[in-house]
Amino acid sequence: MGKNMAEAAKSSKRPQASVRPTRRTIGRLIRYEITELFGIFNYSFDLDAEGLTLLTGVNGTGKSTILRTIDAISTGNWFALLEIPFKSLTLGFDSDRELVVSRMKSQVTVALTGEDTWSLSTSSPSSSPSERGFAREPEVFLSRYNQLLSLEREASAISEAAVRDELAHLRARLRDVIPLPKWAERLSYTFPVLFITDQRLIVDSPRKRSERESSERVSTRVAADEAARQIAQEISVAKSAYANRSQVLDRDLPQRVVKALGQPPRVSEHTLRQRLDELTRQSKDLEAVGLSPTESVGEFEDLDLATGNVRAFIKVYIEDTRTKLSVLEPLRIKLQLFTEFLRLHYGRKYVQIDPDRGFTIRASGDKVSELQPSRLSSGEQQILVLAHEILFKATPGTLVLIDEPELSLHVLWQASFVEDLAQMGQVNNLSFLLATHSPTLIGGREDLKR
């Protein structure tokens, strides 16, 4: 792990005033148990307290299926559980609550400690045409619903109006056809999961809903190119939020300065100099990742801070600037970790954040030619997509599921992968469950292996 990346992870502990509040969770998953999986296997294991657990075994023993069951519960894709043969499934959380799923031929019964038990069946008759259509193709409906839910969860600030509108429409239909209890509707928030599948290099592009086709997927995109587009969009949103915050603060700045001049601050000249130096460093860090603030902190270096009125003005300016920059700080941390992680692994390629294109990639020594993310090697794309998913799509407290993380990765990259995940996971207090065949990735961490 590179020193700069470790420092970036450490800097994530700074106060972050603009981080969206998270909803109350049901706790961290600490135990998993499934019986008669495929009619054969009974598994029970604890998830590691350090936040990273490795599932390993020969092909066909159910590693990927275990990940799919956890994802289906978090996303509310209950019909997916009907397609998996098992008898019972139990998730144990550190809140001392358990979620138990019991499966029969055409029915799933779900119970969460302290909540009402409910059942889902596809064999019940439907009265209306829309319900009959849903009963015939529930997986199509749920597929579209979960696709839109994923788009919404990525970043509510950048969710398109069309996505939100269609999601509201499908939620209304879902409540009509499957009367979910409130706690089940909230599972994607109270038990957040991010599932990174083994097909992660290609992503589906949703088509806007029409009257006849509300769930059709058309075309695909290379995930590495899509990552660049989404990062550019996040930068745009962050800059807009920064501009709005600045406009609000600048509007009544004269009044606050006049008020401050009437009450000279007791803060010392030395303390103000330290705070200005800190803001200068923060501004330079933001510039390094394409988030250039408009404040020019260096302009005040030559001011005589021994004068009370000057100190009063500078104190107001520092407080305002801190508030403005706090809007950009969470994204800065992610962008710095992202670029440092890729530079560490790419070696002879240089990655730089570009506000308009997300990021650019060039070969070392070549300041002209650019490499499209989709033109990178498969291993380089794997590393890029994994870093983007973990840093930009996982909300605080998320359990990240990764199927075969070693795909296309050189053995040296596999050897450092567990440490890499631990560093990136610090930003949002993430935990990880990996399904892997790689002895190199496990690399002596028998304590993490299940």
One Martini backbone bead per residue (centre of mass of N, CA, C, O) as a GRO file, in nm:
protein
  450
    1MET     BB    1   0.094   0.036   0.025
    2GLY     BB    2   0.079   0.355  -0.021
    3LYS     BB    3   0.139   0.641   0.147
    4ASN     BB    4  -0.073   0.830   0.014
    5MET     BB    5  -0.317   0.645   0.055
    6ALA     BB    6  -0.301   0.631   0.363
    7GLU     BB    7  -0.331   0.939   0.404
    8ALA     BB    8  -0.607   0.963   0.271
    9ALA     BB    9  -0.754   0.780   0.468
   10LYS     BB   10  -0.685   0.946   0.720
   11SER     BB   11  -0.825   1.219   0.616
   12SER     BB   12  -1.126   1.105   0.648
   13LYS     BB   13  -1.145   1.205   0.962
   14ARG     BB   14  -1.247   1.454   0.896
   15PRO     BB   15  -1.468   1.679   0.903
   16GLN     BB   16  -1.811   1.626   0.744
   17ALA     BB   17  -2.074   1.831   0.678
   18SER     BB   18  -2.190   1.697   0.383
   19VAL     BB   19  -2.278   1.436   0.482
   20ARG     BB   20  -2.511   1.218   0.455
   21PRO     BB   21  -2.744   1.093   0.631
   22THR     BB   22  -2.813   0.799   0.793
   23ARG     BB   23  -2.987   0.533   0.844
   24ARG     BB   24  -3.107   0.313   1.047
   25THR     BB   25  -2.975   0.018   1.140
   26ILE     BB   26  -2.947  -0.347   1.200
   27GLY     BB   27  -2.655  -0.385   1.143
   28ARG     BB   28  -2.397  -0.604   1.137
   29LEU     BB   29  -2.291  -0.869   0.973
   30ILE     BB   30  -2.191  -1.189   1.162
   31ARG     BB   31  -2.401  -1.414   1.043
   32TYR     BB   32  -2.425  -1.730   0.853
   33GLU     BB   33  -2.710  -1.942   0.744
   34ILE     BB   34  -2.755  -2.259   0.562
   35THR     BB   35  -2.998  -2.496   0.438
   36GLU     BB   36  -3.011  -2.706   0.181
   37LEU     BB   37  -2.826  -2.637  -0.046
   38PHE     BB   38  -2.925  -2.799  -0.319
   39GLY     BB   39  -2.990  -3.035  -0.102
   40ILE     BB   40  -2.681  -3.055   0.053
   41PHE     BB   41  -2.593  -2.786   0.200
   42ASN     BB   42  -2.438  -2.682   0.517
   43TYR     BB   43  -2.401  -2.345   0.644
   44SER     BB   44  -2.170  -2.185   0.892
   45PHE     BB   45  -2.072  -1.839   0.961
   46ASP     BB   46  -1.848  -1.595   1.049
   47LEU     BB   47  -1.778  -1.269   1.044
   48ASP     BB   48  -1.530  -1.063   1.049
   49ALA     BB   49  -1.440  -0.807   1.267
   50GLU     BB   50  -1.254  -0.646   1.051
   51GLY     BB   51  -1.446  -0.668   0.766
   52LEU     BB   52  -1.309  -0.947   0.635
   53THR     BB   53  -1.426  -1.213   0.418
   54LEU     BB   54  -1.338  -1.552   0.299
   55LEU     BB   55  -1.458  -1.744   0.036
   56THR     BB   56  -1.392  -2.099  -0.012
   57GLY     BB   57  -1.392  -2.330  -0.297
   58VAL     BB   58  -1.519  -2.528  -0.499
   59ASN     BB   59  -1.696  -2.578  -0.752
   60GLY     BB   60  -2.046  -2.575  -0.662
   61THR     BB   61  -2.071  -2.482  -0.334
   62GLY     BB   62  -2.201  -2.160  -0.316
   63LYS     BB   63  -2.061  -1.881  -0.307
   64SER     BB   64  -2.228  -1.700  -0.502
   65THR     BB   65  -2.504  -1.769  -0.379
   66ILE     BB   66  -2.459  -1.637  -0.108
   67LEU     BB   67  -2.437  -1.353  -0.220
   68ARG     BB   68  -2.719  -1.345  -0.357
   69THR     BB   69  -2.889  -1.374  -0.100
   70ILE     BB   70  -2.800  -1.112   0.037
   71ASP     BB   71  -2.879  -0.920  -0.193
   72ALA     BB   72  -3.183  -0.996  -0.208
   73ILE     BB   73  -3.253  -0.894   0.076
   74SER     BB   74  -3.163  -0.599   0.054
   75THR     BB   75  -3.333  -0.542  -0.227
   76GLY     BB   76  -3.604  -0.724  -0.234
   77ASN     BB   77  -3.549  -1.000  -0.416
   78TRP     BB   78  -3.754  -1.253  -0.356
   79PHE     BB   79  -3.768  -1.414  -0.628
   80ALA     BB   80  -3.472  -1.508  -0.622
   81LEU     BB   81  -3.515  -1.711  -0.385
   82LEU     BB   82  -3.708  -1.904  -0.549
   83GLU     BB   83  -3.451  -2.000  -0.738
   84ILE     BB   84  -3.330  -2.112  -0.465
   85PRO     BB   85  -3.227  -2.404  -0.317
   86PHE     BB   86  -3.371  -2.409   0.011
   87LYS     BB   87  -3.478  -2.399   0.351
   88SER     BB   88  -3.278  -2.200   0.520
   89LEU     BB   89  -3.214  -1.853   0.638
   90THR     BB   90  -2.955  -1.678   0.835
   91LEU     BB   91  -2.922  -1.351   0.979
   92GLY     BB   92  -2.671  -1.205   1.184
   93PHE     BB   93  -2.654  -0.934   1.413
   94ASP     BB   94  -2.502  -0.694   1.632
   95SER     BB   95  -2.810  -0.630   1.748
   96ASP     BB   96  -2.949  -0.924   1.802
   97ARG     BB   97  -3.061  -0.974   1.522
   98GLU     BB   98  -3.284  -1.168   1.306
   99LEU     BB   99  -3.296  -1.312   0.973
  100VAL     BB  100  -3.557  -1.529   0.849
  101VAL     BB  101  -3.562  -1.773   0.583
  102SER     BB  102  -3.832  -1.957   0.444
  103ARG     BB  103  -3.852  -2.231   0.207
  104MET     BB  104  -4.065  -2.319  -0.045
  105LYS     BB  105  -4.169  -2.394  -0.346
  106SER     BB  106  -4.377  -2.101  -0.359
  107GLN     BB  107  -4.242  -1.985  -0.081
  108VAL     BB  108  -4.171  -1.702   0.135
  109THR     BB  109  -4.050  -1.660   0.469
  110VAL     BB  110  -4.025  -1.362   0.681
  111ALA     BB  111  -3.808  -1.282   0.970
  112LEU     BB  112  -3.781  -1.018   1.216
  113THR     BB  113  -3.678  -0.906   1.490
  114GLY     BB  114  -3.966  -0.731   1.607
  115GLU     BB  115  -4.138  -0.829   1.358
  116ASP     BB  116  -4.340  -0.901   1.113
  117THR     BB  117  -4.450  -1.168   0.951
  118TRP     BB  118  -4.398  -1.279   0.605
  119SER     BB  119  -4.531  -1.364   0.273
  120LEU     BB  120  -4.437  -1.517  -0.047
  121SER     BB  121  -4.636  -1.576  -0.349
  122THR     BB  122  -4.696  -1.713  -0.691
  123SER     BB  123  -4.988  -1.882  -0.656
  124SER     BB  124  -5.169  -1.655  -0.633
  125PRO     BB  125  -5.434  -1.502  -0.731
  126SER     BB  126  -5.547  -1.273  -0.982
  127SER     BB  127  -5.760  -0.999  -1.067
  128SER     BB  128  -5.591  -0.818  -1.231
  129PRO     BB  129  -5.416  -0.760  -1.512
  130SER     BB  130  -5.159  -0.648  -1.375
  131GLU     BB  131  -5.127  -0.889  -1.177
  132ARG     BB  132  -5.110  -1.112  -1.392
  133GLY     BB  133  -4.855  -1.000  -1.525
  134PHE     BB  134  -4.679  -1.021  -1.274
  135ALA     BB  135  -4.715  -1.330  -1.223
  136ARG     BB  136  -4.582  -1.417  -1.495
  137GLU     BB  137  -4.334  -1.168  -1.459
  138PRO     BB  138  -4.167  -1.099  -1.185
  139GLU     BB  139  -3.865  -1.077  -1.274
  140VAL     BB  140  -3.898  -0.826  -1.453
  141PHE     BB  141  -4.003  -0.630  -1.250
  142LEU     BB  142  -3.772  -0.668  -1.034
  143SER     BB  143  -3.538  -0.595  -1.216
  144ARG     BB  144  -3.620  -0.302  -1.265
  145TYR     BB  145  -3.649  -0.214  -0.973
  146ASN     BB  146  -3.347  -0.279  -0.887
  147GLN     BB  147  -3.212  -0.099  -1.093
  148LEU     BB  148  -3.334   0.169  -0.991
  149LEU     BB  149  -3.240   0.143  -0.699
  150SER     BB  150  -2.939   0.155  -0.763
  151LEU     BB  151  -2.939   0.437  -0.890
  152GLU     BB  152  -3.042   0.582  -0.635
  153ARG     BB  153  -2.812   0.480  -0.432
  154GLU     BB  154  -2.554   0.600  -0.549
  155ALA     BB  155  -2.691   0.914  -0.587
  156SER     BB  156  -2.937   1.127  -0.519
  157ALA     BB  157  -2.819   1.391  -0.656
  158ILE     BB  158  -2.803   1.228  -0.962
  159SER     BB  159  -3.083   1.152  -0.999
  160GLU     BB  160  -3.307   1.117  -1.221
  161ALA     BB  161  -3.630   1.196  -1.267
  162ALA     BB  162  -3.708   0.941  -1.426
  163VAL     BB  163  -3.618   0.741  -1.212
  164ARG     BB  164  -3.796   0.838  -0.977
  165ASP     BB  165  -4.069   0.808  -1.119
  166GLU     BB  166  -4.052   0.506  -1.186
  167LEU     BB  167  -4.005   0.409  -0.898
  168ALA     BB  168  -4.273   0.510  -0.783
  169HIS     BB  169  -4.450   0.340  -0.970
  170LEU     BB  170  -4.339   0.058  -0.884
  171ARG     BB  171  -4.400   0.081  -0.584
  172ALA     BB  172  -4.702   0.098  -0.612
  173ARG     BB  173  -4.735  -0.180  -0.749
  174LEU     BB  174  -4.595  -0.349  -0.533
  175ARG     BB  175  -4.799  -0.286  -0.303
  176ASP     BB  176  -5.046  -0.410  -0.451
  177VAL     BB  177  -4.919  -0.706  -0.494
  178ILE     BB  178  -4.700  -0.668  -0.244
  179PRO     BB  179  -4.750  -0.650   0.095
  180LEU     BB  180  -4.525  -0.478   0.253
  181PRO     BB  181  -4.357  -0.417   0.512
  182LYS     BB  182  -4.180  -0.157   0.625
  183TRP     BB  183  -3.911  -0.308   0.688
  184ALA     BB  184  -3.881  -0.431   0.399
  185GLU     BB  185  -3.869  -0.157   0.239
  186ARG     BB  186  -3.591  -0.065   0.418
  187LEU     BB  187  -3.347  -0.266   0.373
  188SER     BB  188  -3.157  -0.100   0.176
  189TYR     BB  189  -3.092   0.095   0.432
  190THR     BB  190  -3.058  -0.095   0.696
  191PHE     BB  191  -2.913  -0.312   0.470
  192PRO     BB  192  -2.644  -0.239   0.307
  193VAL     BB  193  -2.563  -0.348  -0.033
  194LEU     BB  194  -2.277  -0.439  -0.245
  195PHE     BB  195  -2.273  -0.597  -0.567
  196ILE     BB  196  -1.984  -0.748  -0.715
  197THR     BB  197  -1.953  -0.900  -0.992
  198ASP     BB  198  -1.805  -1.104  -1.247
  199GLN     BB  199  -1.960  -0.880  -1.460
  200ARG     BB  200  -1.823  -0.571  -1.419
  201LEU     BB  201  -1.727  -0.460  -1.718
  202ILE     BB  202  -2.042  -0.459  -1.763
  203VAL     BB  203  -2.317  -0.239  -1.831
  204ASP     BB  204  -2.634  -0.139  -1.802
  205SER     BB  205  -2.880   0.048  -1.991
  206PRO     BB  206  -3.139   0.236  -1.926
  207ARG     BB  207  -3.458   0.274  -2.032
  208LYS     BB  208  -3.697   0.474  -2.077
  209ARG     BB  209  -4.008   0.488  -1.995
  210SER     BB  210  -4.285   0.345  -2.139
  211GLU     BB  211  -4.595   0.229  -2.193
  212ARG     BB  212  -4.486  -0.069  -2.293
  213GLU     BB  213  -4.174  -0.024  -2.178
  214SER     BB  214  -4.055  -0.069  -1.835
  215SER     BB  215  -3.805  -0.323  -1.856
  216GLU     BB  216  -3.603  -0.256  -2.077
  217ARG     BB  217  -3.288  -0.349  -2.203
  218VAL     BB  218  -3.034  -0.145  -2.357
  219SER     BB  219  -2.750  -0.191  -2.405
  220THR     BB  220  -2.399  -0.132  -2.339
  221ARG     BB  221  -2.125  -0.072  -2.109
  222VAL     BB  222  -1.827   0.023  -2.013
  223ALA     BB  223  -1.736   0.053  -1.690
  224ALA     BB  224  -1.488   0.239  -1.715
  225ASP     BB  225  -1.633   0.465  -1.871
  226GLU     BB  226  -1.864   0.503  -1.666
  227ALA     BB  227  -1.687   0.600  -1.434
  228ALA     BB  228  -1.599   0.864  -1.564
  229ARG     BB  229  -1.881   0.986  -1.598
  230GLN     BB  230  -1.965   0.977  -1.294
  231ILE     BB  231  -1.737   1.152  -1.184
  232ALA     BB  232  -1.807   1.405  -1.345
  233GLN     BB  233  -2.088   1.432  -1.216
  234GLU     BB  234  -1.996   1.461  -0.922
  235ILE     BB  235  -1.832   1.716  -0.964
  236SER     BB  236  -2.064   1.892  -1.064
  237VAL     BB  237  -2.237   1.868  -0.808
  238ALA     BB  238  -2.028   1.976  -0.605
  239LYS     BB  239  -1.992   2.255  -0.740
  240SER     BB  240  -2.284   2.344  -0.710
  241ALA     BB  241  -2.292   2.326  -0.401
  242TYR     BB  242  -2.063   2.528  -0.358
  243ALA     BB  243  -2.199   2.770  -0.499
  244ASN     BB  244  -2.447   2.780  -0.317
  245ARG     BB  245  -2.298   2.819  -0.048
  246SER     BB  246  -2.152   3.079  -0.132
  247GLN     BB  247  -2.400   3.253  -0.191
  248VAL     BB  248  -2.519   3.248   0.092
  249LEU     BB  249  -2.270   3.366   0.245
  250ASP     BB  250  -2.220   3.630   0.067
  251ARG     BB  251  -2.488   3.781   0.118
  252ASP     BB  252  -2.412   3.829   0.455
  253LEU     BB  253  -2.115   3.925   0.499
  254PRO     BB  254  -2.122   4.228   0.575
  255GLN     BB  255  -2.287   4.196   0.837
  256ARG     BB  256  -2.085   4.001   0.981
  257VAL     BB  257  -1.844   4.190   0.976
  258VAL     BB  258  -1.961   4.428   1.132
  259LYS     BB  259  -2.019   4.263   1.387
  260ALA     BB  260  -1.720   4.172   1.435
  261LEU     BB  261  -1.596   4.462   1.467
  262GLY     BB  262  -1.759   4.509   1.744
  263GLN     BB  263  -1.610   4.211   1.823
  264PRO     BB  264  -1.322   4.144   1.896
  265PRO     BB  265  -1.120   3.890   1.887
  266ARG     BB  266  -0.933   3.650   2.097
  267VAL     BB  267  -0.775   3.552   1.881
  268SER     BB  268  -0.476   3.480   1.767
  269GLU     BB  269  -0.241   3.527   1.531
  270HIS     BB  270  -0.128   3.237   1.530
  271THR     BB  271  -0.396   3.088   1.488
  272LEU     BB  272  -0.473   3.220   1.220
  273ARG     BB  273  -0.226   3.124   1.063
  274GLN     BB  274  -0.285   2.824   1.090
  275ARG     BB  275  -0.566   2.830   0.950
  276LEU     BB  276  -0.463   2.940   0.680
  277ASP     BB  277  -0.268   2.708   0.620
  278GLU     BB  278  -0.484   2.489   0.619
  279LEU     BB  279  -0.649   2.609   0.381
  280THR     BB  280  -0.423   2.598   0.175
  281ARG     BB  281  -0.388   2.292   0.177
  282GLN     BB  282  -0.681   2.224   0.104
  283SER     BB  283  -0.685   2.371  -0.169
  284LYS     BB  284  -0.457   2.202  -0.301
  285ASP     BB  285  -0.599   1.928  -0.274
  286LEU     BB  286  -0.839   2.007  -0.453
  287GLU     BB  287  -0.681   2.079  -0.710
  288ALA     BB  288  -0.550   1.790  -0.752
  289VAL     BB  289  -0.877   1.682  -0.810
  290GLY     BB  290  -1.047   1.921  -0.967
  291LEU     BB  291  -1.133   2.116  -0.697
  292SER     BB  292  -1.143   2.435  -0.753
  293PRO     BB  293  -1.141   2.694  -0.562
  294THR     BB  294  -1.210   3.046  -0.530
  295GLU     BB  295  -1.037   3.073  -0.298
  296SER     BB  296  -0.760   3.300  -0.186
  297VAL     BB  297  -0.571   3.252   0.078
  298GLY     BB  298  -0.286   3.387   0.005
  299GLU     BB  299  -0.378   3.698   0.015
  300PHE     BB  300  -0.338   3.703   0.357
  301GLU     BB  301  -0.028   3.676   0.436
  302ASP     BB  302   0.041   4.011   0.459
  303LEU     BB  303  -0.124   4.065   0.692
  304ASP     BB  304  -0.200   4.247   0.989
  305LEU     BB  305  -0.290   4.055   1.274
  306ALA     BB  306  -0.256   4.267   1.514
  307THR     BB  307  -0.519   4.376   1.422
  308GLY     BB  308  -0.836   4.353   1.528
  309ASN     BB  309  -1.002   4.401   1.263
  310VAL     BB  310  -0.850   4.195   1.094
  311ARG     BB  311  -0.912   3.948   1.269
  312ALA     BB  312  -1.217   3.966   1.243
  313PHE     BB  313  -1.230   3.920   0.937
  314ILE     BB  314  -1.060   3.655   0.916
  315LYS     BB  315  -1.246   3.482   1.090
  316VAL     BB  316  -1.489   3.492   0.900
  317TYR     BB  317  -1.344   3.385   0.650
  318ILE     BB  318  -1.261   3.110   0.765
  319GLU     BB  319  -1.543   3.003   0.833
  320ASP     BB  320  -1.654   3.020   0.544
  321THR     BB  321  -1.441   2.845   0.401
  322ARG     BB  322  -1.488   2.588   0.556
  323THR     BB  323  -1.784   2.554   0.473
  324LYS     BB  324  -1.734   2.537   0.169
  325LEU     BB  325  -1.515   2.302   0.161
  326SER     BB  326  -1.693   2.078   0.297
  327VAL     BB  327  -1.845   2.005   0.032
  328LEU     BB  328  -1.572   1.878  -0.112
  329GLU     BB  329  -1.424   1.677   0.079
  330PRO     BB  330  -1.550   1.391   0.033
  331LEU     BB  331  -1.466   1.378  -0.270
  332ARG     BB  332  -1.164   1.420  -0.238
  333ILE     BB  333  -1.102   1.159  -0.090
  334LYS     BB  334  -1.194   0.967  -0.314
  335LEU     BB  335  -1.014   1.077  -0.544
  336GLN     BB  336  -0.743   1.028  -0.406
  337LEU     BB  337  -0.770   0.725  -0.363
  338PHE     BB  338  -0.821   0.648  -0.656
  339THR     BB  339  -0.555   0.758  -0.785
  340GLU     BB  340  -0.349   0.620  -0.596
  341PHE     BB  341  -0.436   0.331  -0.654
  342LEU     BB  342  -0.381   0.333  -0.962
  343ARG     BB  343  -0.084   0.425  -0.957
  344LEU     BB  344   0.021   0.187  -0.792
  345HIS     BB  345  -0.071  -0.033  -1.020
  346TYR     BB  346   0.015   0.091  -1.305
  347GLY     BB  347   0.291   0.262  -1.294
  348ARG     BB  348   0.316   0.360  -1.631
  349LYS     BB  349   0.059   0.516  -1.546
  350TYR     BB  350  -0.142   0.818  -1.560
  351VAL     BB  351  -0.367   0.961  -1.322
  352GLN     BB  352  -0.625   1.217  -1.385
  353ILE     BB  353  -0.832   1.453  -1.294
  354ASP     BB  354  -1.137   1.546  -1.479
  355PRO     BB  355  -1.413   1.742  -1.467
  356ASP     BB  356  -1.531   1.656  -1.764
  357ARG     BB  357  -1.417   1.324  -1.770
  358GLY     BB  358  -1.306   1.253  -1.468
  359PHE     BB  359  -1.055   1.104  -1.631
  360THR     BB  360  -0.711   1.047  -1.711
  361ILE     BB  361  -0.488   0.849  -1.932
  362ARG     BB  362  -0.132   0.802  -1.921
  363ALA     BB  363   0.169   0.756  -2.028
  364SER     BB  364   0.467   0.774  -1.928
  365GLY     BB  365   0.594   1.065  -2.098
  366ASP     BB  366   0.293   1.118  -2.217
  367LYS     BB  367   0.127   1.439  -2.278
  368VAL     BB  368  -0.086   1.362  -2.520
  369SER     BB  369  -0.174   1.081  -2.504
  370GLU     BB  370  -0.469   0.889  -2.462
  371LEU     BB  371  -0.652   0.657  -2.256
  372GLN     BB  372  -0.899   0.459  -2.267
  373PRO     BB  373  -1.044   0.274  -2.033
  374SER     BB  374  -1.137   0.045  -2.248
  375ARG     BB  375  -0.810   0.005  -2.335
  376LEU     BB  376  -0.742  -0.146  -2.113
  377SER     BB  377  -0.672  -0.390  -1.944
  378SER     BB  378  -0.848  -0.616  -1.772
  379GLY     BB  379  -0.699  -0.571  -1.504
  380GLU     BB  380  -0.719  -0.259  -1.501
  381GLN     BB  381  -1.028  -0.254  -1.509
  382GLN     BB  382  -1.082  -0.407  -1.251
  383ILE     BB  383  -0.948  -0.207  -1.058
  384LEU     BB  384  -1.116   0.040  -1.137
  385VAL     BB  385  -1.402  -0.070  -1.077
  386LEU     BB  386  -1.362  -0.148  -0.783
  387ALA     BB  387  -1.284   0.133  -0.679
  388HIS     BB  388  -1.541   0.279  -0.771
  389GLU     BB  389  -1.751   0.114  -0.622
  390ILE     BB  390  -1.640   0.147  -0.330
  391LEU     BB  391  -1.603   0.470  -0.318
  392PHE     BB  392  -1.893   0.568  -0.479
  393LYS     BB  393  -2.137   0.338  -0.393
  394ALA     BB  394  -2.076   0.314  -0.091
  395THR     BB  395  -2.229   0.341   0.187
  396PRO     BB  396  -2.240   0.373   0.501
  397GLY     BB  397  -2.210   0.039   0.626
  398THR     BB  398  -2.147  -0.142   0.395
  399LEU     BB  399  -2.184  -0.450   0.232
  400VAL     BB  400  -1.933  -0.601   0.037
  401LEU     BB  401  -1.970  -0.789  -0.258
  402ILE     BB  402  -1.726  -1.022  -0.407
  403ASP     BB  403  -1.682  -1.183  -0.715
  404GLU     BB  404  -1.394  -1.269  -0.802
  405PRO     BB  405  -1.142  -1.047  -0.754
  406GLU     BB  406  -0.899  -1.197  -0.929
  407LEU     BB  407  -0.973  -1.112  -1.201
  408SER     BB  408  -0.695  -1.050  -1.406
  409LEU     BB  409  -0.490  -1.057  -1.174
  410HIS     BB  410  -0.204  -1.018  -1.057
  411VAL     BB  411  -0.034  -1.163  -0.801
  412LEU     BB  412   0.056  -0.892  -0.672
  413TRP     BB  413  -0.233  -0.775  -0.652
  414GLN     BB  414  -0.350  -1.005  -0.483
  415ALA     BB  415  -0.156  -0.978  -0.233
  416SER     BB  416  -0.282  -0.663  -0.173
  417PHE     BB  417  -0.600  -0.665  -0.164
  418VAL     BB  418  -0.682  -0.670   0.134
  419GLU     BB  419  -0.541  -0.403   0.205
  420ASP     BB  420  -0.687  -0.227   0.002
  421LEU     BB  421  -0.973  -0.263   0.116
  422ALA     BB  422  -0.920  -0.156   0.400
  423GLN     BB  423  -0.852   0.133   0.311
  424MET     BB  424  -1.118   0.197   0.151
  425GLY     BB  425  -1.321   0.118   0.390
  426GLN     BB  426  -1.265   0.358   0.592
  427VAL     BB  427  -1.438   0.589   0.475
  428ASN     BB  428  -1.736   0.399   0.525
  429ASN     BB  429  -1.736   0.154   0.705
  430LEU     BB  430  -1.665  -0.121   0.570
  431SER     BB  431  -1.758  -0.444   0.455
  432PHE     BB  432  -1.646  -0.786   0.359
  433LEU     BB  433  -1.741  -1.035   0.098
  434LEU     BB  434  -1.557  -1.305  -0.046
  435ALA     BB  435  -1.530  -1.489  -0.355
  436THR     BB  436  -1.263  -1.736  -0.381
  437HIS     BB  437  -0.968  -1.911  -0.548
  438SER     BB  438  -0.723  -1.749  -0.422
  439PRO     BB  439  -0.426  -1.811  -0.257
  440THR     BB  440  -0.292  -1.531  -0.287
  441LEU     BB  441  -0.514  -1.358  -0.158
  442ILE     BB  442  -0.510  -1.504   0.112
  443GLY     BB  443  -0.213  -1.513   0.207
  444GLY     BB  444  -0.225  -1.625   0.529
  445ARG     BB  445  -0.545  -1.554   0.595
  446GLU     BB  446  -0.696  -1.780   0.779
  447ASP     BB  447  -0.879  -1.595   0.963
  448LEU     BB  448  -1.066  -1.515   0.694
  449LYS     BB  449  -1.136  -1.804   0.628
  450ARG     BB  450  -1.429  -2.021   0.495
   0.00000   0.00000   0.00000
